[in-house]
Amino acid sequence: MFTNRRDVQIQWGDCDPANIVYYPRYFAMFDDSTSVLFEVAGCSKQDLVRVYGLVGIPIVDTRAKFYIPSTHGDWITIESRIEKFNRSSFEVIHKVTKGDDLAIEAFETRVLVGRDPGDPNKLKSVAVPANIIEKFMRG
């Protein structure tokens, strides 16, 4: 399945007083990485809204395993891929390397959501369109 890699330099504002990345900052980086993954696969967040009528792809579950810390000025590589598509959800895996070493493994479950046809003030899960799956299968 399609994989995207991006290099990220750790900024001063990413770090806590001990000069290591404050862990919630990684989750913001992973969110950005998922957005970039969709864009590079040919399906930007704007496309999800305009073409597919979705509201978004919120996270419903996430976790991470941290192995090696990073500090201000370090360069990390975030490799992101969709591991699996379900009816209306999908699983994303992010692997962060620092040099040749695995620094973090992170996991997200996201759901495609749109407006509920019965009540537009509510959100409802939407089946993943086949052509979105195709874009990721092509690699």
N, C-alpha and C positions, 0 to 999 in steps of 0.2 A: 504494500500500500504506500501511497505518496508520503514522503518525509520532507520536512523543511528544517534547515539549519540556519541559525543566525547568531552572530557574535555580539555580545553585549559587554560594555565596559561598566564596571561597578562605579557608581557615583558617590560622592560624599554623602548626599542625602539618603542613600540606600542603607547607610551604616548606623549602628547604635554607638553609644559612648565607648564601647570596647573595640570599635573599628571593624566589626564584623557585620555582614549584611543582616539586618533585622528581618526575620523570616517572612513577615507579611509582604515585604517588598518582592520576594521571589514569586508570590502568587500573582502580584500585579504583572510581573514579567511573563508569567505563564499565560495570563489572560491575553496579553499583547501577542504572545507567540501563537496562540490559537487563532487570533484575528489574522495575523500574517499568514498562517498556514492556509486559511480559507482564501485569502487574497491571491496567494501564489498558485493555488489550485484552480483559480479562475472563478471564485465565488465570494466576493467581498461582502462585508456586513451590509453595505448599501444594496447589493444585489439581493440579499436575503429579504430585505424589506420591500424593495421595489418589484423584483421579479417574482418572489415566492409569497409575498404578503405576510411575512413573519414579523414578529415584534423583536425577537432576539433569540439567543442561544444561551440562556442562563446556566450556571453551574448548580447542580443539585447535590453533588458529592465531590469532595476533593481530599487528598492526603498527599504527604510527601515523606521521603526518607532522606535525611541529611547526613552526608558522609564527610565532606570536606568543607570548611568555611571559606568564604571569600571576603576580601577587604577592599577598601577604596583603591581604585586604580587597576584592580585585577581585570583580566579579560576572561569571560566564560563563553562557552558555546552551548546554546539551547537547541536540542534536536527534538522536534515535535512531530507526532504522527497520530492518526486516528487508528486505534487498535481494532475497533469493532463498531459497526452500525447496528442498532436495534430498530424497532419500529419507529419510534420518535426520539430516541436518544442515541448518543454515541460516546465512546470511551476514547479519551486522549491520553497519551503518554508523553511526558517530557523527560528527556535525559539531559542533565547538565554535566558538561565536562569542564575541567580546569586543567588545561594542558592535555595530557593523555589520561588523566585520572577521572573516574566517575565521582562527581561531587554531590549530585542530587538525582533522585528518581521521584517524579511527581505524577499523580494520576487525577484525572477529572472525569466526571460524568456530566454531560450537558444534554439539555433537552431543547428541541426546536419548539417554539411557542408562537401562537398567533392569537388573535382576538376570538373569543368564544362567540360563534354565530348567534347563540341564544341570548347572550348578554355581553355586549361589546365592552363593558367595564371589567370583564373578567378575561383571564388568559386561559388558553387550552393548548395541550400538546398537539403537535401536528406531525403526521408521518413524514419521514425523511424522503424527499423527492428522489426518484431513481436517478435522474441526471446529476444530482449532487454526489451520490454514491459513485457514479461512473467517473466523475472528475477525479475523485480520490483513488479509484482503482487503476486509472491509467498511469498514475505515477509520473 
